[in-house]
Amino acid sequence: MKILKLEIVINKVSPKPPLTSILGQNGININKFIKEIKSLNIKNLYKNRIKILVKKKSFKILVLPPTINVIVKDILKNKKINKKDIENIYKIKKNDFNTSNKKKCFNMILGTLKSMKND
């Protein structure tokens, strides 16, 4: 079994390179892949991380939430980040954190913001 890791905007998937090259090299039917991706009905416009589990000519798509950096960059296009934005990031990413403690999760988000030099 092969695992492909891609970062794509699911709503904007189209049969163009480099996606077609990656899928074709791994024996995945491109049209079938695009139909399956579009049938997922993911509403966000972030770059989602996806894992594609490939076994012979069949595949399974696992959609992971976008990284904190991607969400932050999207928010920063319009405004500075406030506490409400941090709450929204937490809601999107809470299943990805290695702790269930909300305060520790907030600290991780704040650490990412600090490393991105956001005031």
LINJO-V842332 format. One record per residue. N is the residue number from 1. RES is the residue in one small letter. PSI is psi in radians with two decimals (none if undefined). OMEGA is omega in whole degrees, 0 to 359 (999 if undefined). BURIAL is + if it has 9 or more other ideal C-beta (glycine too) atoms within 8 Angstrom, else -. Layout:
n=[N	N]
res=[RES	RES]
psi=[PSI	PSI]
omega=[OMEGA	OMEGA]
burial=[BURIAL	BURIAL]
This chain:
n=[1	2	3	4	5	6	7	8	9	10	11	12	13	14	15	16	17	18	19	20	21	22	23	24	25	26	27	28	29	30	31	32	33	34	35	36	37	38	39	40	41	42	43	44	45	46	47	48	49	50	51	52	53	54	55	56	57	58	59	60	61	62	63	64	65	66	67	68	69	70	71	72	73	74	75	76	77	78	79	80	81	82	83	84	85	86	87	88	89	90	91	92	93	94	95	96	97	98	99	100	101	102	103	104	105	106	107	108	109	110	111	112	113	114	115	116	117	118	119]
res=[m	k	i	l	k	l	e	i	v	i	n	k	v	s	p	k	p	p	l	t	s	i	l	g	q	n	g	i	n	i	n	k	f	i	k	e	i	k	s	l	n	i	k	n	l	y	k	n	r	i	k	i	l	v	k	k	k	s	f	k	i	l	v	l	p	p	t	i	n	v	i	v	k	d	i	l	k	n	k	k	i	n	k	k	d	i	e	n	i	y	k	i	k	k	n	d	f	n	t	s	n	k	k	k	c	f	n	m	i	l	g	t	l	k	s	m	k	n	d]
psi=[2.37	2.50	2.10	2.37	2.14	2.76	1.92	2.76	1.90	-0.67	-0.30	0.36	2.32	2.74	1.24	2.74	2.68	-0.13	-0.79	-0.63	-0.78	-0.80	-0.78	-0.71	-0.43	0.23	0.44	2.29	2.05	-0.79	-0.72	-0.71	-0.81	-0.70	-0.75	-0.71	-0.80	-0.47	-0.19	-0.34	0.84	2.20	-0.31	2.79	0.22	2.84	1.95	2.55	2.34	2.58	2.33	2.03	2.02	2.21	1.91	-2.03	0.09	2.80	2.79	2.37	2.22	2.12	2.20	2.65	2.76	2.78	2.80	-0.70	-0.74	-0.76	-0.79	-0.80	-0.65	-0.73	-0.71	-0.30	-0.56	-0.56	3.11	2.73	2.35	-3.08	-0.65	-0.69	-0.69	-0.68	-0.77	-0.71	-0.74	-0.77	-0.68	-0.70	-0.03	-0.51	-0.24	-0.31	2.67	0.30	2.70	-0.02	2.02	-0.70	-0.72	-0.65	-0.75	-0.71	-0.65	-0.74	-0.78	-0.63	-0.71	-0.76	-0.74	-0.71	-0.39	0.05	0.72	2.35	none]
omega=[180	176	176	178	181	174	185	170	189	181	184	181	177	183	179	174	2	182	182	179	181	182	181	179	182	173	181	177	187	180	178	179	182	177	181	178	182	179	180	179	176	187	185	181	179	170	178	173	176	172	178	177	184	176	188	181	177	181	176	183	173	181	178	179	179	179	179	180	181	180	181	179	179	179	183	177	187	188	173	182	177	183	179	178	178	175	180	177	179	181	180	190	190	179	181	182	181	177	176	179	185	181	179	177	178	179	178	178	179	176	177	179	180	180	177	177	177	179	999]
burial=[-	-	-	+	-	+	-	+	+	+	-	-	+	-	-	-	-	-	+	+	-	+	+	+	-	+	-	+	-	+	-	-	+	+	-	+	+	-	-	+	-	-	-	-	-	+	-	+	+	+	+	+	+	+	-	-	-	-	+	-	+	-	+	-	+	+	-	+	-	+	+	+	-	+	+	+	-	-	-	-	+	-	-	-	+	+	-	-	+	+	-	+	+	-	-	-	+	-	-	-	-	-	-	+	+	+	-	+	+	+	-	+	+	-	-	-	-	+	-]
